[in-house]
């Protein structure tokens, strides 16, 4: 007796680079010329590099990490670079969680410090003063990481911050727009956990991470 193979959901984009090229075209069509594209590590790096190539823009990376109280729990915030953490305003920790939250924030900050060495060998971000900064991530299910990266770009002197992603959830899009950031997102999905396989070339965490580190070093 044969069993039918479980149907794999169709990808929204054949590859990350194709998604980035489309995103770059949409950014250029909206007039974001002469901007700096900043890929959020790790998922946004390859997409930002491809978008920058498509629109002839500069490219660099911003290092960010979610804050979680458990590996299987949804993030409650994020940290990017050296700026203060960006927290979910709906998260109200009880007294019993305060110590756990402090530990989670410190773990995320330590991860950011480590990734700064891996992705940028601790060099500073390319000059953002007076420029439009476009924050790019792979799939924005929760908005905290891109919002933390936006905060970092503002601290670095960007005159305007735009957030861009090939795919994001409706809930995340609403949060981002509520913060008065322009959002460029060709595919908005209603599922709260996002699309299960937005890119046809997804190969697992480690290969994608290594590839994004290599691309980041090429941006130096």
C-alpha positions in Angstrom: 0.0 0.0 0.0 1.4 3.4 -1.0 0.9 6.6 0.9 0.7 9.9 -1.0 3.6 12.1 -0.3 2.8 15.0 1.9 2.4 18.1 -0.2 5.1 20.7 0.4 3.8 24.3 0.3 4.8 26.2 -2.8 7.5 28.8 -2.2 6.7 32.5 -2.7 10.1 33.1 -4.4 12.4 30.7 -6.2 15.5 32.0 -4.5 16.5 34.7 -1.9 18.5 36.5 -4.6 15.4 36.7 -6.9 13.3 38.0 -3.9 16.0 40.6 -3.3 16.1 41.7 -6.9 12.3 42.2 -6.9 12.5 44.1 -3.6 15.2 46.3 -5.1 13.0 47.1 -8.1 10.1 48.0 -5.9 12.3 50.3 -3.8 13.7 52.0 -6.8 10.1 52.4 -8.2 9.1 54.2 -5.0 12.0 56.6 -5.4 14.4 55.3 -2.8 17.5 56.3 -4.8 20.9 56.9 -3.3 20.0 55.0 -0.2 21.9 52.5 1.9 20.5 49.0 2.2 21.2 47.3 5.5 20.7 43.5 5.7 19.6 42.3 9.2 21.7 39.3 10.2 21.4 36.5 9.2 18.3 36.2 7.0 18.3 39.7 5.5 21.9 39.8 4.3 21.6 38.0 1.0 18.3 39.6 0.2 19.7 43.1 0.9 22.8 42.4 -1.2 20.7 41.3 -4.2 18.3 44.3 -3.8 21.2 46.7 -3.6 22.7 45.2 -6.8 19.3 45.5 -8.6 19.0 49.2 -7.8 22.6 50.2 -7.8 22.6 51.1 -4.1 25.2 50.7 -1.4 24.9 47.7 1.0 26.0 46.8 4.5 24.8 44.7 7.4 23.3 45.4 10.8 23.7 42.8 13.5 20.5 42.0 15.5 19.1 39.2 17.7 15.7 38.5 19.1 15.1 38.4 22.9 13.3 35.2 24.0 12.4 33.7 27.4 12.6 30.2 25.9 13.8 28.7 22.6 10.2 27.6 21.7 8.5 30.9 22.7 7.8 33.8 20.5 10.3 36.7 20.9 9.4 39.5 23.2 11.9 42.0 21.9 15.2 42.4 20.1 18.6 44.1 20.2 20.5 45.6 17.3 24.1 46.8 17.5 24.7 48.9 20.6 21.3 50.6 21.1 18.9 49.9 23.9 16.6 46.8 23.4 13.3 47.1 21.5 10.6 45.4 23.6 7.0 44.3 22.8 4.9 47.0 24.5 2.3 44.3 25.3 4.7 42.2 27.3 4.3 43.0 31.0 6.6 40.7 33.0 5.6 39.8 36.5 8.1 40.1 39.3 9.1 36.4 39.0 10.1 37.0 35.4 12.3 40.1 35.9 15.5 38.1 36.5 14.8 35.8 33.6 14.2 38.7 31.3 17.4 40.4 32.4 19.3 37.2 31.6 17.6 36.9 28.2 18.5 40.4 27.3 22.2 39.8 28.3 22.2 36.6 26.3 21.0 38.4 23.2 23.5 41.3 23.7 26.3 38.7 24.0 25.1 37.1 20.7 25.1 40.5 19.0 28.7 41.1 20.2 29.8 37.7 18.9 28.1 38.2 15.5 29.7 41.7 15.1 33.0 39.8 14.9 31.7 37.2 12.5 29.8 39.5 10.1 31.7 42.8 10.2 35.0 41.9 12.1 33.9 44.7 14.4 34.3 47.4 11.7 31.8 50.2 11.9 28.7 50.4 9.6 29.3 52.4 6.4 28.5 56.1 6.9 24.7 56.7 7.2 24.6 60.4 8.1 22.1 62.2 6.0 21.1 59.1 4.0 18.0 57.0 3.7 18.6 53.7 5.4 16.6 50.7 4.2 16.4 47.9 6.8 16.0 44.5 5.0 15.1 41.2 6.6 14.2 37.8 5.2 10.7 37.3 6.6 9.2 39.6 9.2 7.0 37.5 11.4 7.6 39.6 14.5 8.6 43.2 14.1 11.0 43.7 17.0 14.3 42.9 15.1 13.7 45.3 12.2 12.4 47.9 14.7 15.6 47.5 16.7 17.7 47.8 13.6 15.7 50.9 12.6 16.6 52.4 16.0 20.3 51.6 15.3 20.2 53.3 11.9 18.6 56.4 13.4 21.3 56.5 16.0 23.9 56.3 13.2 22.5 59.5 11.6 20.1 58.2 8.9 17.8 61.0 7.8 15.0 58.5 7.1 14.5 54.8 7.8 12.5 52.5 5.6 11.8 48.8 6.4 11.7 46.3 3.5 11.1 42.6 3.3 9.9 40.2 0.6 7.4 38.7 3.0 5.9 39.7 6.3 2.8 39.0 8.5 -0.1 41.4 8.6 0.4 41.8 12.3 4.0 42.8 11.9 3.2 45.2 9.1 0.6 46.9 11.2 3.1 47.3 14.1 5.7 48.8 11.7 3.3 51.3 10.1 2.1 52.3 13.6 5.6 53.4 14.3 5.5 55.7 11.3 8.0 53.8 9.2 7.5 53.3 5.4 7.2 49.6 4.7 7.9 47.9 1.4 6.6 44.3 1.5 5.5 42.6 -1.8 3.9 39.6 0.0 1.9 40.2 3.2 0.5 36.9 4.7 -2.3 36.7 7.2 -1.0 33.5 9.0 0.5 34.7 12.4 3.5 32.4 12.0 4.3 33.5 8.5 4.9 31.5 5.4 6.5 28.0 6.1 8.9 28.2 3.1 9.0 31.6 1.5 12.2 30.8 -0.5 12.8 27.8 -2.7 16.5 27.7 -1.9 16.2 27.6 1.9 18.8 25.0 3.0 18.8 25.2 6.8 20.2 27.5 9.4 23.9 26.7 9.3 24.5 26.9 5.5 22.4 30.0 5.2 24.3 31.6 8.1 27.7 30.8 6.5 26.6 32.2 3.2 25.3 35.4 4.8 28.7 35.8 6.6 30.6 35.5 3.3 28.3 38.0 1.6 28.7 40.4 4.5 32.5 40.3 4.3 32.2 41.1 0.6 30.4 44.3 1.5 33.4 45.6 3.5 
